[in-house]
């Protein structure tokens, strides 16, 4: 079994309203040192395979087709046995 | 400036309906090798400080008070200059 950890983040030049909201909330709670906040997704997938290179191809396809919106999001992933 | 990377994940024994939905979607798209899927949040915060130990205390407080719901979620974070 291979475990894939996928990180999906909003591209640098795309507005992140969720991040801005969290930044505002932190400021109003007294955490005035907080600058830019960016929020993304973190996913853990268990894959029923032991072929690392196949897993890499398949996870890339999953990211492109479902897990990330590649118009506005970047993704990266790590595989571990 | 210190950059904090925060990972918020749902606790092991808590149901993750978003993860189940993603698993179902991946199966219906032909990714039948996908087992358990767990979805969490990934946050990048810029902190206007250079005091690492102070930043650690402050980010811990932010997680406890706002970023994570510690009843059902775990969190961990990394700091980098």
Backbone of each chain as nested JSON, in Angstrom:
{
  "chains": [
    {"id": "A", "residues": [
      {"number": 1, "name": "UNK", "atoms": {"N": [0.83, -1.202, 0.0], "CA": [0.0, 0.0, 0.0], "C": [0.865, 1.253, 0.0]}},
      {"number": 2, "name": "UNK", "atoms": {"N": [0.545, 2.156, -0.891], "CA": [1.264, 3.429, -0.952], "C": [0.356, 4.521, -0.403]}},
      {"number": 3, "name": "UNK", "atoms": {"N": [0.947, 5.409, 0.394], "CA": [0.179, 6.538, 0.89], "C": [0.591, 7.785, 0.111]}},
      {"number": 4, "name": "UNK", "atoms": {"N": [-0.381, 8.465, -0.458], "CA": [-0.104, 9.701, -1.184], "C": [-0.581, 10.882, -0.351]}},
      {"number": 5, "name": "UNK", "atoms": {"N": [0.271, 11.874, -0.217], "CA": [-0.107, 13.115, 0.463], "C": [-0.129, 14.221, -0.573]}},
      {"number": 6, "name": "UNK", "atoms": {"N": [-1.297, 14.817, -0.767], "CA": [-1.474, 15.814, -1.829], "C": [-1.699, 17.186, -1.188]}},
      {"number": 7, "name": "UNK", "atoms": {"N": [-0.983, 18.189, -1.684], "CA": [-1.157, 19.564, -1.226], "C": [-1.692, 20.381, -2.388]}},
      {"number": 8, "name": "UNK", "atoms": {"N": [-2.836, 21.024, -2.201], "CA": [-3.405, 21.874, -3.247], "C": [-3.415, 23.308, -2.724]}},
      {"number": 9, "name": "UNK", "atoms": {"N": [-2.761, 24.202, -3.434], "CA": [-2.684, 25.6, -2.994], "C": [-3.181, 26.524, -4.106]}},
      {"number": 10, "name": "UNK", "atoms": {"N": [-3.704, 27.667, -3.712], "CA": [-4.142, 28.657, -4.686], "C": [-2.921, 29.324, -5.304]}},
      {"number": 11, "name": "UNK", "atoms": {"N": [-2.926, 29.522, -6.62], "CA": [-1.773, 30.141, -7.296], "C": [-1.483, 31.524, -6.716]}},
      {"number": 12, "name": "UNK", "atoms": {"N": [-0.218, 31.902, -6.761], "CA": [0.245, 33.146, -6.137], "C": [-0.547, 34.388, -6.554]}},
      {"number": 13, "name": "UNK", "atoms": {"N": [-0.893, 34.502, -7.834], "CA": [-1.55, 35.721, -8.306], "C": [-3.081, 35.656, -8.281]}},
      {"number": 14, "name": "UNK", "atoms": {"N": [-3.618, 34.623, -7.627], "CA": [-5.076, 34.494, -7.519], "C": [-5.508, 34.943, -6.123]}},
      {"number": 15, "name": "UNK", "atoms": {"N": [-6.574, 35.719, -6.046], "CA": [-7.09, 36.182, -4.756], "C": [-7.541, 35.009, -3.891]}},
      {"number": 16, "name": "UNK", "atoms": {"N": [-7.287, 35.088, -2.596], "CA": [-7.69, 34.04, -1.669], "C": [-8.589, 34.656, -0.6]}},
      {"number": 17, "name": "UNK", "atoms": {"N": [-9.905, 34.75, -0.872], "CA": [-10.807, 35.411, 0.08], "C": [-10.865, 34.703, 1.433]}},
      {"number": 18, "name": "UNK", "atoms": {"N": [-10.731, 33.369, 1.409], "CA": [-10.754, 32.613, 2.665], "C": [-9.543, 32.995, 3.534]}},
      {"number": 19, "name": "UNK", "atoms": {"N": [-8.394, 33.14, 2.862], "CA": [-7.19, 33.569, 3.574], "C": [-7.353, 34.962, 4.145]}},
      {"number": 20, "name": "UNK", "atoms": {"N": [-7.936, 35.882, 3.37], "CA": [-8.149, 37.245, 3.851], "C": [-9.08, 37.26, 5.053]}},
      {"number": 21, "name": "UNK", "atoms": {"N": [-10.119, 36.419, 5.014], "CA": [-11.061, 36.35, 6.131], "C": [-10.358, 35.864, 7.396]}},
      {"number": 22, "name": "UNK", "atoms": {"N": [-9.515, 34.836, 7.241], "CA": [-8.79, 34.309, 8.397], "C": [-7.816, 35.362, 8.93]}},
      {"number": 23, "name": "UNK", "atoms": {"N": [-7.151, 36.072, 8.025], "CA": [-6.233, 37.136, 8.439], "C": [-6.983, 38.191, 9.258]}},
      {"number": 24, "name": "UNK", "atoms": {"N": [-8.154, 38.617, 8.753], "CA": [-8.961, 39.605, 9.466], "C": [-9.391, 39.106, 10.836]}},
      {"number": 25, "name": "UNK", "atoms": {"N": [-9.796, 37.839, 10.903], "CA": [-10.225, 37.265, 12.182], "C": [-9.062, 37.234, 13.169]}},
      {"number": 26, "name": "UNK", "atoms": {"N": [-7.879, 36.846, 12.687], "CA": [-6.705, 36.789, 13.58], "C": [-6.345, 38.184, 14.085]}},
      {"number": 27, "name": "UNK", "atoms": {"N": [-6.416, 39.179, 13.177], "CA": [-6.137, 40.557, 13.596], "C": [-7.104, 40.984, 14.684]}},
      {"number": 28, "name": "UNK", "atoms": {"N": [-8.39, 40.714, 14.492], "CA": [-9.386, 41.169, 15.46], "C": [-9.259, 40.417, 16.784]}},
      {"number": 29, "name": "UNK", "atoms": {"N": [-8.543, 39.278, 16.775], "CA": [-8.307, 38.547, 18.018], "C": [-6.994, 38.969, 18.671]}},
      {"number": 30, "name": "UNK", "atoms": {"N": [-6.319, 39.948, 18.08], "CA": [-5.097, 40.458, 18.696], "C": [-3.805, 39.916, 18.115]}},
      {"number": 31, "name": "UNK", "atoms": {"N": [-3.908, 39.058, 17.1], "CA": [-2.693, 38.527, 16.469], "C": [-2.272, 39.468, 15.343]}},
      {"number": 32, "name": "UNK", "atoms": {"N": [-1.809, 40.662, 15.739], "CA": [-1.55, 41.717, 14.762], "C": [-0.301, 41.454, 13.926]}},
      {"number": 33, "name": "UNK", "atoms": {"N": [0.523, 40.493, 14.325], "CA": [1.747, 40.207, 13.566], "C": [1.498, 39.386, 12.316]}},
      {"number": 34, "name": "UNK", "atoms": {"N": [0.248, 38.939, 12.13], "CA": [-0.054, 38.064, 11.001], "C": [-0.135, 38.862, 9.701]}},
      {"number": 35, "name": "UNK", "atoms": {"N": [0.688, 38.496, 8.74], "CA": [0.631, 39.118, 7.421], "C": [-0.241, 38.277, 6.506]}},
      {"number": 36, "name": "UNK", "atoms": {"N": [0.243, 38.029, 5.303], "CA": [-0.545, 37.289, 4.321], "C": [-0.894, 35.879, 4.822]}},
      {"number": 37, "name": "UNK", "atoms": {"N": [-2.13, 35.478, 4.581], "CA": [-2.557, 34.111, 4.906], "C": [-3.065, 33.46, 3.62]}},
      {"number": 38, "name": "UNK", "atoms": {"N": [-2.58, 32.277, 3.325], "CA": [-3.069, 31.53, 2.156], "C": [-3.573, 30.189, 2.647]}},
      {"number": 39, "name": "UNK", "atoms": {"N": [-4.73, 29.793, 2.152], "CA": [-5.32, 28.54, 2.619], "C": [-5.437, 27.546, 1.47]}},
      {"number": 40, "name": "UNK", "atoms": {"N": [-5.027, 26.341, 1.742], "CA": [-5.095, 25.306, 0.721], "C": [-5.677, 24.033, 1.301]}},
      {"number": 41, "name": "UNK", "atoms": {"N": [-5.591, 22.966, 0.519], "CA": [-6.115, 21.68, 0.966], "C": [-4.985, 20.683, 1.138]}},
      {"number": 42, "name": "UNK", "atoms": {"N": [-5.229, 19.758, 2.038], "CA": [-4.244, 18.738, 2.373], "C": [-4.992, 17.413, 2.317]}},
      {"number": 43, "name": "UNK", "atoms": {"N": [-4.553, 16.497, 1.486], "CA": [-5.292, 15.236, 1.342], "C": [-4.377, 14.043, 1.517]}},
      {"number": 44, "name": "UNK", "atoms": {"N": [-4.873, 13.04, 2.218], "CA": [-4.144, 11.784, 2.363], "C": [-4.951, 10.694, 1.672]}},
      {"number": 45, "name": "UNK", "atoms": {"N": [-4.331, 10.006, 0.724], "CA": [-5.006, 8.931, -0.01], "C": [-4.237, 7.636, 0.191]}},
      {"number": 46, "name": "UNK", "atoms": {"N": [-4.966, 6.563, 0.465], "CA": [-4.34, 5.254, 0.492], "C": [-4.558, 4.599, -0.868]}},
      {"number": 47, "name": "UNK", "atoms": {"N": [-3.47, 4.098, -1.447], "CA": [-3.563, 3.474, -2.774], "C": [-3.225, 1.997, -2.659]}},
      {"number": 48, "name": "UNK", "atoms": {"N": [-4.084, 1.167, -3.199], "CA": [-3.908, -0.278, -3.124], "C": [-2.986, -0.742, -4.25]}},
      {"number": 49, "name": "UNK", "atoms": {"N": [-1.727, -0.35, -4.168], "CA": [-0.729, -0.749, -5.157], "C": [0.636, -0.651, -4.507]}},
      {"number": 50, "name": "UNK", "atoms": {"N": [1.634, -1.321, -5.062], "CA": [2.993, -1.165, -4.549], "C": [3.932, -0.657, -5.63]}},
      {"number": 51, "name": "UNK", "atoms": {"N": [3.378, -0.33, -6.791], "CA": [4.185, 0.157, -7.913], "C": [4.268, 1.695, -7.826]}},
      {"number": 52, "name": "UNK", "atoms": {"N": [5.429, 2.154, -7.405], "CA": [5.596, 3.569, -7.118], "C": [5.427, 4.445, -8.364]}},
      {"number": 53, "name": "UNK", "atoms": {"N": [5.993, 4.005, -9.488], "CA": [5.931, 4.852, -10.686], "C": [4.511, 4.877, -11.251]}},
      {"number": 54, "name": "UNK", "atoms": {"N": [3.809, 3.735, -11.141], "CA": [2.403, 3.718, -11.563], "C": [1.583, 4.643, -10.666]}},
      {"number": 55, "name": "UNK", "atoms": {"N": [1.84, 4.563, -9.352], "CA": [1.116, 5.408, -8.4], "C": [1.327, 6.882, -8.731]}},
      {"number": 56, "name": "UNK", "atoms": {"N": [2.551, 7.216, -9.1], "CA": [2.853, 8.612, -9.416], "C": [2.013, 9.105, -10.604]}},
      {"number": 57, "name": "UNK", "atoms": {"N": [1.957, 8.279, -11.649], "CA": [1.144, 8.622, -12.821], "C": [-0.326, 8.76, -12.457]}},
      {"number": 58, "name": "UNK", "atoms": {"N": [-0.817, 7.806, -11.645], "CA": [-2.235, 7.798, -11.299], "C": [-2.603, 8.981, -10.412]}},
      {"number": 59, "name": "UNK", "atoms": {"N": [-1.773, 9.3, -9.425], "CA": [-2.091, 10.422, -8.531], "C": [-2.049, 11.731, -9.317]}},
      {"number": 60, "name": "UNK", "atoms": {"N": [-1.095, 11.846, -10.257], "CA": [-1.036, 13.036, -11.096], "C": [-2.352, 13.188, -11.874]}},
      {"number": 61, "name": "UNK", "atoms": {"N": [-2.852, 12.072, -12.425], "CA": [-4.118, 12.112, -13.164], "C": [-5.273, 12.509, -12.25]}},
      {"number": 62, "name": "UNK", "atoms": {"N": [-5.294, 11.974, -11.024], "CA": [-6.369, 12.328, -10.067], "C": [-6.346, 13.821, -9.768]}},
      {"number": 63, "name": "UNK", "atoms": {"N": [-5.128, 14.366, -9.595], "CA": [-5.013, 15.802, -9.293], "C": [-5.522, 16.629, -10.466]}},
      {"number": 64, "name": "UNK", "atoms": {"N": [-5.107, 16.257, -11.676], "CA": [-5.487, 17.025, -12.858], "C": [-6.993, 16.968, -13.11]}},
      {"number": 65, "name": "UNK", "atoms": {"N": [-7.574, 15.793, -12.836], "CA": [-8.98, 15.594, -13.192], "C": [-9.959, 15.967, -12.093]}},
      {"number": 66, "name": "UNK", "atoms": {"N": [-9.567, 15.814, -10.838], "CA": [-10.544, 16.036, -9.766], "C": [-10.032, 16.87, -8.597]}},
      {"number": 67, "name": "UNK", "atoms": {"N": [-8.839, 16.533, -8.095], "CA": [-8.446, 17.074, -6.788], "C": [-8.075, 18.552, -6.83]}},
      {"number": 68, "name": "UNK", "atoms": {"N": [-7.527, 19.003, -7.967], "CA": [-7.148, 20.412, -8.071], "C": [-7.82, 21.046, -9.279]}},
      {"number": 69, "name": "UNK", "atoms": {"N": [-8.159, 22.308, -9.141], "CA": [-8.625, 23.085, -10.288], "C": [-7.402, 23.81, -10.83]}},
      {"number": 70, "name": "UNK", "atoms": {"N": [-6.804, 23.231, -11.87], "CA": [-5.478, 23.716, -12.3], "C": [-5.518, 25.104, -12.939]}},
      {"number": 71, "name": "UNK", "atoms": {"N": [-6.699, 25.642, -13.155], "CA": [-6.777, 27.025, -13.646], "C": [-6.32, 27.998, -12.544]}},
      {"number": 72, "name": "UNK", "atoms": {"N": [-6.741, 27.729, -11.322], "CA": [-6.414, 28.651, -10.22], "C": [-5.592, 28.01, -9.108]}},
      {"number": 73, "name": "UNK", "atoms": {"N": [-5.351, 26.703, -9.202], "CA": [-4.643, 26.029, -8.104], "C": [-3.401, 25.288, -8.593]}},
      {"number": 74, "name": "UNK", "atoms": {"N": [-2.407, 25.226, -7.719], "CA": [-1.238, 24.381, -7.932], "C": [-1.372, 23.146, -7.051]}},
      {"number": 75, "name": "UNK", "atoms": {"N": [-0.706, 22.078, -7.438], "CA": [-0.688, 20.913, -6.557], "C": [0.702, 20.304, -6.546]}},
      {"number": 76, "name": "UNK", "atoms": {"N": [0.976, 19.611, -5.458], "CA": [2.18, 18.783, -5.397], "C": [1.831, 17.605, -4.508]}},
      {"number": 77, "name": "UNK", "atoms": {"N": [2.559, 16.515, -4.67], "CA": [2.249, 15.349, -3.829], "C": [3.501, 14.561, -3.516]}},
      {"number": 78, "name": "UNK", "atoms": {"N": [3.405, 13.799, -2.43], "CA": [4.484, 12.921, -1.988], "C": [3.918, 11.519, -1.854]}},
      {"number": 79, "name": "UNK", "atoms": {"N": [4.735, 10.541, -2.181], "CA": [4.311, 9.148, -2.007], "C": [5.174, 8.497, -0.945]}},
      {"number": 80, "name": "UNK", "atoms": {"N": [4.564, 7.69, -0.084], "CA": [5.362, 6.934, 0.88], "C": [4.775, 5.542, 1.027]}},
      {"number": 81, "name": "UNK", "atoms": {"N": [5.66, 4.571, 1.199], "CA": [5.197, 3.177, 1.295], "C": [4.631, 2.889, 2.684]}}
    ]},
    {"id": "B", "residues": [
      {"number": 1, "name": "UNK", "atoms": {"N": [10.974, 38.029, 9.086], "CA": [9.664, 37.427, 8.852], "C": [9.738, 35.907, 8.962]}},
      {"number": 2, "name": "UNK", "atoms": {"N": [8.826, 35.352, 9.711], "CA": [8.754, 33.896, 9.849], "C": [7.535, 33.396, 9.09]}},
      {"number": 3, "name": "UNK", "atoms": {"N": [7.715, 32.302, 8.368], "CA": [6.582, 31.694, 7.672], "C": [6.133, 30.457, 8.452]}},
      {"number": 4, "name": "UNK", "atoms": {"N": [4.85, 30.418, 8.777], "CA": [4.305, 29.258, 9.484], "C": [3.451, 28.449, 8.516]}},
      {"number": 5, "name": "UNK", "atoms": {"N": [3.669, 27.158, 8.493], "CA": [2.845, 26.256, 7.685], "C": [2.055, 25.381, 8.643]}},
      {"number": 6, "name": "UNK", "atoms": {"N": [0.73, 25.492, 8.573], "CA": [-0.137, 24.788, 9.519], "C": [-0.918, 23.7, 8.777]}},
      {"number": 7, "name": "UNK", "atoms": {"N": [-0.938, 22.51, 9.339], "CA": [-1.716, 21.394, 8.79], "C": [-2.807, 21.042, 9.784]}},
      {"number": 8, "name": "UNK", "atoms": {"N": [-4.049, 21.082, 9.344], "CA": [-5.164, 20.708, 10.217], "C": [-5.816, 19.47, 9.619]}},
      {"number": 9, "name": "UNK", "atoms": {"N": [-5.881, 18.408, 10.402], "CA": [-6.46, 17.157, 9.902], "C": [-7.56, 16.683, 10.849]}},
      {"number": 10, "name": "UNK", "atoms": {"N": [-8.511, 15.963, 10.293], "CA": [-9.583, 15.402, 11.111], "C": [-9.035, 14.229, 11.911]}},
      {"number": 11, "name": "UNK", "atoms": {"N": [-9.402, 14.133, 13.188], "CA": [-8.899, 13.048, 14.034], "C": [-9.261, 11.689, 13.456]}},
      {"number": 12, "name": "UNK", "atoms": {"N": [-8.413, 10.699, 13.74], "CA": [-8.551, 9.365, 13.148], "C": [-9.942, 8.757, 13.335]}},
      {"number": 13, "name": "UNK", "atoms": {"N": [-10.535, 8.926, 14.504], "CA": [-11.805, 8.242, 14.768], "C": [-13.038, 9.09, 14.455]}},
      {"number": 14, "name": "UNK", "atoms": {"N": [-12.833, 10.217, 13.744], "CA": [-13.96, 11.084, 13.366], "C": [-14.272, 10.854, 11.889]}},
      {"number": 15, "name": "UNK", "atoms": {"N": [-15.556, 10.736, 11.572], "CA": [-15.975, 10.54, 10.174], "C": [-15.558, 11.721, 9.318]}},
      {"number": 16, "name": "UNK", "atoms": {"N": [-15.134, 11.446, 8.079], "CA": [-14.738, 12.507, 7.154], "C": [-15.599, 12.398, 5.894]}},
      {"number": 17, "name": "UNK", "atoms": {"N": [-16.803, 13.0, 5.905], "CA": [-17.717, 12.859, 4.754], "C": [-17.135, 13.432, 3.466]}},
      {"number": 18, "name": "UNK", "atoms": {"N": [-16.317, 14.498, 3.582], "CA": [-15.697, 15.075, 2.384], "C": [-14.732, 14.059, 1.758]}},
      {"number": 19, "name": "UNK", "atoms": {"N": [-13.983, 13.384, 2.619], "CA": [-13.059, 12.351, 2.135], "C": [-13.811, 11.209, 1.479]}},
      {"number": 20, "name": "UNK", "atoms": {"N": [-14.925, 10.787, 2.085], "CA": [-15.717, 9.696, 1.499], "C": [-16.264, 10.106, 0.14]}},
      {"number": 21, "name": "UNK", "atoms": {"N": [-16.698, 11.367, 0.015], "CA": [-17.228, 11.85, -1.267], "C": [-16.143, 11.838, -2.337]}},
      {"number": 22, "name": "UNK", "atoms": {"N": [-14.939, 12.272, -1.964], "CA": [-13.833, 12.279, -2.927], "C": [-13.469, 10.853, -3.314]}},
      {"number": 23, "name": "UNK", "atoms": {"N": [-13.463, 9.949, -2.339], "CA": [-13.169, 8.542, -2.636], "C": [-14.187, 7.992, -3.631]}},
      {"number": 24, "name": "UNK", "atoms": {"N": [-15.476, 8.265, -3.39], "CA": [-16.523, 7.804, -4.302], "C": [-16.355, 8.366, -5.698]}},
      {"number": 25, "name": "UNK", "atoms": {"N": [-16.022, 9.657, -5.771], "CA": [-15.838, 10.295, -7.078], "C": [-14.659, 9.67, -7.817]}},
      {"number": 26, "name": "UNK", "atoms": {"N": [-13.556, 9.417, -7.092], "CA": [-12.378, 8.812, -7.731], "C": [-12.707, 7.402, -8.222]}},
      {"number": 27, "name": "UNK", "atoms": {"N": [-13.457, 6.63, -7.425], "CA": [-13.853, 5.288, -7.858], "C": [-14.672, 5.361, -9.138]}},
      {"number": 28, "name": "UNK", "atoms": {"N": [-15.644, 6.286, -9.17], "CA": [-16.515, 6.366, -10.344], "C": [-15.763, 6.872, -11.57]}},
      {"number": 29, "name": "UNK", "atoms": {"N": [-14.591, 7.465, -11.362], "CA": [-13.766, 7.897, -12.496], "C": [-12.755, 6.829, -12.904]}},
      {"number": 30, "name": "UNK", "atoms": {"N": [-12.817, 5.67, -12.248], "CA": [-11.952, 4.566, -12.652], "C": [-10.706, 4.397, -11.798]}},
      {"number": 31, "name": "UNK", "atoms": {"N": [-10.552, 5.226, -10.772], "CA": [-9.388, 5.076, -9.889], "C": [-9.755, 4.118, -8.755]}},
      {"number": 32, "name": "UNK", "atoms": {"N": [-9.907, 2.833, -9.136], "CA": [-10.436, 1.859, -8.187], "C": [-9.425, 1.486, -7.111]}},
      {"number": 33, "name": "UNK", "atoms": {"N": [-8.143, 1.85, -7.291], "CA": [-7.124, 1.481, -6.298], "C": [-7.149, 2.378, -5.068]}},
      {"number": 34, "name": "UNK", "atoms": {"N": [-8.006, 3.425, -5.098], "CA": [-8.021, 4.378, -3.994], "C": [-8.767, 3.815, -2.789]}},
      {"number": 35, "name": "UNK", "atoms": {"N": [-8.072, 3.756, -1.665], "CA": [-8.695, 3.326, -0.42], "C": [-9.158, 4.551, 0.349]}},
      {"number": 36, "name": "UNK", "atoms": {"N": [-8.853, 4.565, 1.63], "CA": [-9.317, 5.653, 2.492], "C": [-8.783, 7.005, 2.023]}},
      {"number": 37, "name": "UNK", "atoms": {"N": [-9.643, 8.015, 2.034], "CA": [-9.235, 9.385, 1.713], "C": [-9.57, 10.267, 2.91]}},
      {"number": 38, "name": "UNK", "atoms": {"N": [-8.624, 11.05, 3.372], "CA": [-8.862, 11.997, 4.466], "C": [-8.485, 13.377, 3.967]}},
      {"number": 39, "name": "UNK", "atoms": {"N": [-9.338, 14.35, 4.234], "CA": [-9.081, 15.697, 3.732], "C": [-8.888, 16.662, 4.89]}},
      {"number": 40, "name": "UNK", "atoms": {"N": [-7.865, 17.472, 4.768], "CA": [-7.585, 18.454, 5.806], "C": [-7.299, 19.815, 5.198]}},
      {"number": 41, "name": "UNK", "atoms": {"N": [-6.817, 20.708, 6.037], "CA": [-6.495, 22.054, 5.569], "C": [-5.008, 22.293, 5.682]}},
      {"number": 42, "name": "UNK", "atoms": {"N": [-4.535, 23.159, 4.809], "CA": [-3.128, 23.5, 4.727], "C": [-3.069, 25.015, 4.693]}},
      {"number": 43, "name": "UNK", "atoms": {"N": [-2.395, 25.632, 5.639], "CA": [-2.382, 27.096, 5.701], "C": [-0.973, 27.634, 5.774]}},
      {"number": 44, "name": "UNK", "atoms": {"N": [-0.722, 28.7, 5.043], "CA": [0.559, 29.393, 5.116], "C": [0.316, 30.78, 5.697]}},
      {"number": 45, "name": "UNK", "atoms": {"N": [1.007, 31.093, 6.781], "CA": [0.859, 32.396, 7.428], "C": [2.205, 33.1, 7.448]}},
      {"number": 46, "name": "UNK", "atoms": {"N": [2.215, 34.361, 7.1], "CA": [3.424, 35.165, 7.263], "C": [3.325, 35.916, 8.584]}},
      {"number": 47, "name": "UNK", "atoms": {"N": [4.364, 35.809, 9.403], "CA": [4.361, 36.462, 10.714], "C": [5.432, 37.542, 10.735]}},
      {"number": 48, "name": "UNK", "atoms": {"N": [5.046, 38.724, 11.143], "CA": [5.962, 39.862, 11.179], "C": [6.746, 39.849, 12.489]}},
      {"number": 49, "name": "UNK", "atoms": {"N": [7.601, 38.855, 12.63], "CA": [8.453, 38.731, 13.812], "C": [9.661, 37.894, 13.423]}},
      {"number": 50, "name": "UNK", "atoms": {"N": [10.723, 37.967, 14.209], "CA": [11.869, 37.101, 13.964], "C": [12.19, 36.244, 15.173]}},
      {"number": 51, "name": "UNK", "atoms": {"N": [11.318, 36.316, 16.174], "CA": [11.528, 35.55, 17.396], "C": [10.824, 34.207, 17.249]}},
      {"number": 52, "name": "UNK", "atoms": {"N": [11.626, 33.177, 17.042], "CA": [11.085, 31.868, 16.723], "C": [10.255, 31.283, 17.863]}},
      {"number": 53, "name": "UNK", "atoms": {"N": [10.735, 31.424, 19.101], "CA": [10.021, 30.802, 20.213], "C": [8.718, 31.557, 20.498]}},
      {"number": 54, "name": "UNK", "atoms": {"N": [8.735, 32.887, 20.31], "CA": [7.501, 33.65, 20.467], "C": [6.505, 33.233, 19.372]}},
      {"number": 55, "name": "UNK", "atoms": {"N": [7.014, 33.105, 18.128], "CA": [6.155, 32.704, 17.009], "C": [5.505, 31.358, 17.297]}},
      {"number": 56, "name": "UNK", "atoms": {"N": [6.278, 30.443, 17.89], "CA": [5.748, 29.115, 18.186], "C": [4.566, 29.202, 19.16]}},
      {"number": 57, "name": "UNK", "atoms": {"N": [4.74, 30.002, 20.214], "CA": [3.661, 30.194, 21.195], "C": [2.431, 30.818, 20.546]}},
      {"number": 58, "name": "UNK", "atoms": {"N": [2.671, 31.84, 19.703], "CA": [1.561, 32.57, 19.086], "C": [0.803, 31.693, 18.084]}},
      {"number": 59, "name": "UNK", "atoms": {"N": [1.532, 30.94, 17.27], "CA": [0.857, 30.092, 16.271], "C": [0.06, 28.995, 16.975]}},
      {"number": 60, "name": "UNK", "atoms": {"N": [0.62, 28.474, 18.079], "CA": [-0.114, 27.47, 18.857], "C": [-1.44, 28.067, 19.352]}},
      {"number": 61, "name": "UNK", "atoms": {"N": [-1.393, 29.312, 19.84], "CA": [-2.611, 29.975, 20.314], "C": [-3.599, 30.186, 19.171]}},
      {"number": 62, "name": "UNK", "atoms": {"N": [-3.098, 30.592, 17.998], "CA": [-3.982, 30.779, 16.83], "C": [-4.685, 29.482, 16.465]}},
      {"number": 63, "name": "UNK", "atoms": {"N": [-3.947, 28.369, 16.498], "CA": [-4.53, 27.074, 16.153], "C": [-5.614, 26.698, 17.157]}},
      {"number": 64, "name": "UNK", "atoms": {"N": [-5.295, 26.853, 18.451], "CA": [-6.246, 26.469, 19.505], "C": [-7.517, 27.315, 19.448]}},
      {"number": 65, "name": "UNK", "atoms": {"N": [-7.346, 28.62, 19.123], "CA": [-8.475, 29.538, 19.217], "C": [-9.28, 29.67, 17.927]}},
      {"number": 66, "name": "UNK", "atoms": {"N": [-8.62, 29.519, 16.77], "CA": [-9.333, 29.774, 15.516], "C": [-9.113, 28.73, 14.431]}},
      {"number": 67, "name": "UNK", "atoms": {"N": [-7.849, 28.375, 14.196], "CA": [-7.551, 27.629, 12.961], "C": [-8.022, 26.18, 13.002]}},
      {"number": 68, "name": "UNK", "atoms": {"N": [-8.011, 25.58, 14.179], "CA": [-8.451, 24.187, 14.281], "C": [-9.574, 24.064, 15.297]}},
      {"number": 69, "name": "UNK", "atoms": {"N": [-10.49, 23.163, 15.041], "CA": [-11.51, 22.802, 16.027], "C": [-10.964, 21.58, 16.75]}},
      {"number": 70, "name": "UNK", "atoms": {"N": [-10.376, 21.812, 17.932], "CA": [-9.613, 20.737, 18.57], "C": [-10.488, 19.602, 19.111]}},
      {"number": 71, "name": "UNK", "atoms": {"N": [-11.81, 19.773, 19.054], "CA": [-12.678, 18.664, 19.446], "C": [-12.598, 17.541, 18.407]}},
      {"number": 72, "name": "UNK", "atoms": {"N": [-12.555, 17.922, 17.142], "CA": [-12.561, 16.892, 16.083], "C": [-11.328, 16.95, 15.185]}},
      {"number": 73, "name": "UNK", "atoms": {"N": [-10.459, 17.953, 15.385], "CA": [-9.312, 18.087, 14.493], "C": [-7.985, 18.098, 15.253]}},
      {"number": 74, "name": "UNK", "atoms": {"N": [-6.958, 17.586, 14.602], "CA": [-5.587, 17.711, 15.09], "C": [-4.887, 18.786, 14.267]}},
      {"number": 75, "name": "UNK", "atoms": {"N": [-3.848, 19.363, 14.835], "CA": [-3.051, 20.299, 14.046], "C": [-1.577, 20.093, 14.33]}},
      {"number": 76, "name": "UNK", "atoms": {"N": [-0.768, 20.481, 13.351], "CA": [0.677, 20.573, 13.562], "C": [1.16, 21.701, 12.695]}},
      {"number": 77, "name": "UNK", "atoms": {"N": [2.292, 22.271, 13.051], "CA": [2.806, 23.366, 12.231], "C": [4.32, 23.371, 12.192]}},
      {"number": 78, "name": "UNK", "atoms": {"N": [4.848, 24.007, 11.157], "CA": [6.285, 24.162, 10.982], "C": [6.574, 25.642, 10.821]}},
      {"number": 79, "name": "UNK", "atoms": {"N": [7.702, 26.089, 11.353], "CA": [8.114, 27.482, 11.18], "C": [9.371, 27.523, 10.335]}},
      {"number": 80, "name": "UNK", "atoms": {"N": [9.445, 28.474, 9.413], "CA": [10.694, 28.651, 8.654], "C": [10.961, 30.138, 8.485]}},
      {"number": 81, "name": "UNK", "atoms": {"N": [12.225, 30.502, 8.527], "CA": [12.583, 31.926, 8.409], "C": [12.53, 32.362, 6.956]}}
    ]}
  ]
}
